[in-house]
Amino acid sequence: MQETELEWQPQVKAQARQRAASSGGLVVSCRAHFGLGPEGTLDAGRVRDITVAVSSSHAAAILAAREDGATESDLHDAVVEAIADAYFRQGGGGRAGLEVKFADVEWLNIRF
């Protein structure tokens, strides 16, 4: 790589992270088992394909945790909370206290 590319790439990545954390948020796509309620109900756990834009506050938390050397488990928890708020709780309303279980991740993609 040329010197210019070595200097440019980290700056571009840092700018993208800053935008995601301040206003843009992130898009999280995954296929995993999500459970919301007891078996036999409409909200019982099942495998779901989900693509959702998460808020800039969740993006900031995920990116900060990653930069601070968080464990995979900590990052998992931050991503689950972001998906739960954006997709299942839909920003609050009557589902603000909904507990979301997230397991058996087949794939996960996070993009700016």
trRosetta pair geometry for C-beta under 8 A, 3 or more apart (Angstrom, degrees):
i j d omega theta_ij theta_ji phi_ij phi_ji
1 5 4.6 -118 -175 84 103 127
1 6 5.3 121 117 -57 125 88
2 5 4.9 94 59 7 78 103
2 6 7.2 -144 97 -6 41 88
3 6 5.6 -57 -150 35 34 113
3 7 6.5 24 156 -12 68 107
4 7 6.0 -64 -152 41 30 105
4 8 5.8 25 156 -21 68 116
5 8 5.7 -56 -133 39 29 110
5 9 6.0 32 170 -26 66 107
6 9 6.7 -46 -139 26 20 109
6 10 7.8 12 165 -5 51 103
7 10 7.1 -69 -166 37 29 100
7 11 6.8 19 151 -13 64 117
8 11 5.8 -71 -158 40 34 111
8 12 6.2 31 155 -21 73 108
9 12 5.8 -54 -146 34 31 110
9 13 6.4 29 158 -15 65 107
10 13 5.6 -56 -147 40 34 112
10 14 6.1 35 155 -21 67 107
11 14 5.6 -53 -145 37 31 112
11 15 6.3 32 155 -19 64 105
12 15 5.8 -54 -149 36 30 111
12 16 6.4 30 153 -18 64 106
13 16 5.7 -55 -148 36 32 111
13 17 6.4 32 153 -18 65 105
14 17 5.7 -53 -148 37 32 112
14 18 6.3 34 153 -21 65 106
15 18 5.6 -52 -147 35 32 113
15 19 6.4 33 154 -19 65 103
16 19 5.8 -52 -148 36 32 111
16 20 6.4 32 154 -19 64 107
16 112 4.6 -30 178 -126 111 171
17 20 5.7 -56 -148 37 31 112
17 21 6.2 21 158 -12 66 112
17 63 5.3 145 -158 -157 103 146
17 112 7.7 -93 -74 -96 41 128
18 21 6.0 -62 -144 43 28 105
18 22 5.9 6 164 -5 66 118
19 22 6.2 -70 -136 46 23 97
19 23 6.3 -55 -167 52 63 88
19 24 4.5 33 145 -1 90 131
19 112 7.1 74 79 -169 110 119
20 24 4.9 -62 -97 75 42 106
20 25 6.1 -46 -159 110 68 7
20 26 5.3 43 -160 -63 123 81
20 56 6.8 173 159 -128 43 75
20 59 4.4 -134 154 168 92 141
20 60 7.7 172 114 -63 77 56
20 63 6.5 125 93 -44 122 144
20 112 5.1 -98 -67 -128 122 90
21 56 6.0 90 175 -175 22 86
21 59 5.3 -144 -90 110 48 98
21 60 3.7 92 -150 -93 93 80
21 63 5.5 -94 -71 46 115 143
21 64 7.6 98 -121 -40 136 92
22 56 5.9 -47 104 -172 12 137
22 60 7.5 88 -57 -76 42 115
23 56 5.5 -11 -90 -88 9 152
24 56 6.4 102 49 -94 36 102
24 59 7.3 -47 84 54 71 176
24 112 6.8 36 119 -173 140 82
25 53 5.4 75 113 175 139 91
25 54 5.4 -175 -171 84 109 53
25 55 5.4 -101 -105 -168 120 13
25 56 4.8 -90 -66 -64 70 58
25 58 7.3 36 -138 58 91 92
25 59 4.8 -177 -142 -31 43 135
26 53 7.4 168 89 -152 35 58
26 54 5.3 -6 61 50 83 102
26 58 7.5 -107 33 100 104 94
26 59 4.4 148 -13 -107 98 106
26 62 6.9 -60 11 58 153 145
26 82 7.6 6 61 173 112 153
26 110 5.5 2 171 -170 132 96
26 111 6.8 149 -165 75 82 33
26 112 6.4 -55 -116 -102 74 42
27 51 6.7 12 177 -175 101 88
27 52 7.3 176 -152 90 63 29
27 53 5.3 -35 -97 -96 75 66
27 54 7.5 169 -99 10 23 76
27 110 7.3 157 80 -154 50 48
27 111 5.2 -18 60 64 98 87
27 112 7.8 20 18 106 86 4
28 50 7.6 8 108 112 89 98
28 51 7.3 -177 92 -144 46 46
28 52 5.9 -15 60 62 88 78
28 54 5.7 36 -3 -20 114 118
28 79 6.4 154 -134 -158 148 97
28 82 6.4 113 -13 108 152 122
28 83 5.9 -101 94 -78 143 95
28 86 7.9 132 38 52 115 148
28 108 7.3 -21 -167 -164 90 88
28 109 7.4 154 -157 83 45 53
28 110 5.3 -11 -104 -104 74 79
29 49 7.9 2 -171 -177 85 80
29 50 7.0 -175 -144 96 46 53
29 51 4.2 -2 -104 -103 89 87
29 52 8.0 153 -83 16 49 54
29 108 7.4 156 87 -155 55 41
29 109 4.5 -7 61 59 100 102
29 110 7.9 -170 26 -75 66 36
29 111 7.8 10 5 8 104 103
30 49 7.6 -169 96 -146 41 48
30 50 5.8 -5 57 58 79 89
30 83 7.4 -50 31 -95 130 148
30 105 6.3 -51 -169 -144 121 98
30 106 7.8 137 178 53 74 73
30 107 6.4 -169 -143 95 59 57
30 108 4.4 2 -105 -107 106 71
30 109 7.0 -176 -72 22 60 63
31 47 6.6 25 178 -179 86 100
31 48 7.3 -160 -140 95 55 37
31 49 4.9 -17 -97 -98 88 72
31 50 7.8 158 -87 18 40 66
31 105 7.5 117 82 -162 54 55
31 106 4.3 -34 93 55 105 118
31 107 5.4 37 33 42 97 83
32 47 7.0 -152 121 -139 17 70
32 48 7.1 -19 65 55 57 73
32 50 7.8 -48 35 21 88 109
32 102 5.8 31 128 -166 141 82
32 103 6.7 156 176 72 102 28
32 104 6.0 147 -157 84 71 63
32 105 4.3 -23 -99 -103 115 61
32 106 6.4 -162 -80 10 53 74
32 108 7.4 22 -45 -72 120 96
33 45 5.7 40 171 174 96 111
33 46 6.9 -127 -143 139 73 13
33 47 5.3 -45 -89 -85 66 63
33 48 7.8 108 -127 11 24 74
33 101 7.8 -28 119 115 88 92
33 102 7.4 141 81 -158 60 36
33 103 4.8 -31 69 71 111 80
33 104 4.3 45 3 50 116 113
34 45 6.3 -165 101 -139 35 75
34 46 7.1 -19 59 61 71 52
34 47 7.8 106 14 -129 72 21
34 48 5.0 -30 21 22 119 123
34 50 7.4 56 -32 -27 146 137
34 88 7.6 -165 176 -67 136 132
34 100 6.3 -26 -161 -170 98 98
34 101 6.8 142 -162 78 44 60
34 102 5.9 -5 -105 -100 72 66
35 43 7.9 88 -175 145 51 78
35 44 6.8 -30 -138 178 84 42
35 45 2.8 -30 -90 -80 94 107
35 46 7.7 116 -86 -1 65 44
35 100 7.4 143 74 -165 50 49
35 101 3.8 -11 58 58 101 115
35 103 7.6 7 0 15 108 106
36 43 3.7 -83 84 174 115 110
36 44 7.5 -88 51 -59 76 7
36 45 7.2 158 9 -75 54 60
36 88 6.5 -173 -100 -150 125 136
36 98 6.4 -13 -153 -176 103 112
36 99 7.4 147 -148 82 53 58
36 100 6.0 -18 -97 -109 76 66
36 101 7.4 -150 -63 21 31 82
37 41 4.5 -54 108 74 128 141
37 42 7.7 36 51 65 136 55
37 43 3.6 72 14 86 116 114
37 44 6.1 -70 77 -71 79 45
38 41 5.5 82 68 -2 73 119
38 44 6.7 -38 109 -96 34 86
39 44 4.9 70 -123 -132 40 128
39 45 7.6 -42 -85 27 74 86
40 44 6.2 116 21 -65 28 138
41 44 5.2 141 57 -43 66 85
45 101 6.3 -44 -94 74 124 118
47 104 7.5 -72 -97 99 95 123
47 106 7.6 42 -150 -16 120 127
50 83 6.4 82 116 -155 147 120
50 87 5.7 -1 -160 -115 133 163
52 83 6.1 119 53 -132 137 70
52 86 4.6 140 153 116 128 126
52 87 4.5 -99 -78 -65 159 103
53 86 6.6 -158 83 -160 47 143
54 58 4.4 -84 160 82 116 135
54 59 6.0 148 97 -54 101 80
54 62 7.9 68 99 -11 149 139
54 82 4.0 14 -141 177 147 112
54 83 7.0 -62 -82 -68 119 44
54 85 7.3 82 -141 71 90 104
54 86 4.8 -111 -104 -38 63 147
55 58 4.9 95 60 10 81 98
55 59 6.8 -138 103 -5 43 88
55 82 7.4 -147 34 -143 75 88
55 85 7.1 -54 4 111 116 132
55 86 6.7 -169 -19 -79 79 104
56 59 5.2 -50 -143 38 37 117
56 60 6.2 44 155 -25 67 101
57 60 5.7 -47 -148 32 31 113
57 61 6.6 31 151 -18 61 104
58 61 5.6 -53 -149 36 36 112
58 62 6.3 34 154 -18 68 105
58 78 7.3 150 -167 174 81 84
58 81 6.8 -166 -129 104 112 91
58 82 3.7 126 175 -110 141 101
58 85 6.6 -171 -65 52 140 137
58 86 7.4 -97 21 -38 160 112
59 62 5.9 -57 -147 38 30 109
59 63 6.1 22 159 -12 67 112
59 82 7.6 96 -57 -127 49 141
60 63 6.0 -60 -142 43 26 106
60 64 5.9 26 160 -19 65 112
61 64 5.9 -56 -141 39 25 110
61 65 6.2 27 158 -20 62 108
61 78 5.4 -162 125 -150 105 119
61 81 7.9 -45 99 81 149 129
61 82 7.6 -174 65 -66 116 109
62 65 5.9 -57 -149 35 26 111
62 66 6.4 25 154 -18 62 108
62 75 6.9 73 -149 -147 80 79
62 78 4.8 158 -94 134 72 128
62 79 6.3 75 -113 -73 125 70
62 82 6.5 -19 -48 -39 125 147
62 110 7.5 -145 149 -153 150 156
63 66 5.7 -54 -148 36 32 112
63 67 6.3 26 156 -14 66 108
64 67 5.8 -58 -145 41 30 107
64 68 6.0 22 157 -14 66 114
65 68 5.9 -64 -143 43 27 106
65 70 3.8 5 171 -24 89 150
65 74 5.7 -156 -172 132 128 112
65 75 5.8 168 117 -90 126 70
65 78 5.4 -163 15 -36 159 160
66 70 6.2 -58 -76 33 31 106
66 75 6.3 63 -79 -104 81 120
70 74 3.8 -117 -177 89 110 132
70 75 5.3 135 104 -51 122 81
70 78 7.5 29 142 -9 167 135
71 74 4.7 101 52 4 75 100
71 75 7.1 -142 95 -1 42 85
72 75 5.7 -55 -148 40 34 110
72 76 6.1 44 150 -28 66 104
73 76 5.4 -49 -147 31 31 118
73 77 6.6 32 153 -19 62 102
74 77 5.8 -53 -153 33 32 111
74 78 6.6 30 151 -17 65 105
75 78 5.6 -55 -149 37 35 112
75 79 6.3 32 154 -17 68 106
76 79 6.0 -60 -149 38 28 107
76 80 6.2 29 154 -20 65 108
76 102 7.5 -175 174 97 94 123
77 80 5.7 -53 -145 36 30 113
77 81 6.4 30 156 -19 64 106
78 81 5.9 -54 -149 35 29 111
78 82 6.5 31 152 -19 63 107
79 82 5.6 -54 -149 36 33 113
79 83 6.3 30 154 -15 67 105
79 108 7.2 33 170 -162 159 140
79 110 7.4 -103 -117 -74 120 130
80 83 5.9 -57 -147 39 30 107
80 84 6.0 32 155 -22 66 109
80 100 6.5 -175 175 97 95 110
80 102 4.3 -151 -118 20 114 149
81 84 5.6 -52 -142 37 29 114
81 85 6.4 27 159 -16 63 106
82 85 6.1 -57 -149 37 26 106
82 86 6.2 9 161 -5 63 115
83 86 6.2 -67 -141 47 27 100
83 87 5.4 -15 178 16 69 121
83 88 7.4 51 134 -1 73 99
83 100 7.3 -142 97 124 94 157
83 102 7.1 100 66 -92 138 142
84 87 7.0 -64 -116 51 14 85
84 88 5.1 -41 -151 44 56 118
84 89 5.8 45 149 -8 73 108
84 98 7.1 -167 -174 96 104 98
84 100 3.9 -164 -109 23 113 144
84 102 7.8 -108 -55 -43 101 121
85 88 7.7 2 -31 54 9 77
85 89 5.1 -40 -127 54 39 122
85 91 6.7 63 171 -83 83 38
86 89 7.8 45 11 53 17 82
86 90 7.5 31 174 -102 26 37
86 91 7.4 37 -113 -52 40 73
87 90 7.3 -30 156 -68 13 66
88 95 6.7 -134 143 148 71 138
88 98 5.7 -135 137 108 112 141
88 100 5.2 145 41 -83 163 131
89 92 6.3 31 155 -62 104 23
89 93 7.4 166 171 42 66 87
89 95 4.8 -163 -133 110 58 101
89 96 6.0 76 -162 -111 118 32
89 98 5.3 -171 -86 43 87 115
89 100 7.9 -103 -33 -33 94 123
90 93 6.0 -6 85 17 102 129
90 95 6.5 67 32 53 91 128
92 95 7.4 148 163 64 20 65
92 96 4.5 13 -146 -88 65 102
93 96 6.7 172 59 -44 40 83
95 98 4.5 -4 179 -24 88 128
102 105 7.4 29 160 -66 93 97
105 108 5.6 -11 -177 -39 130 112
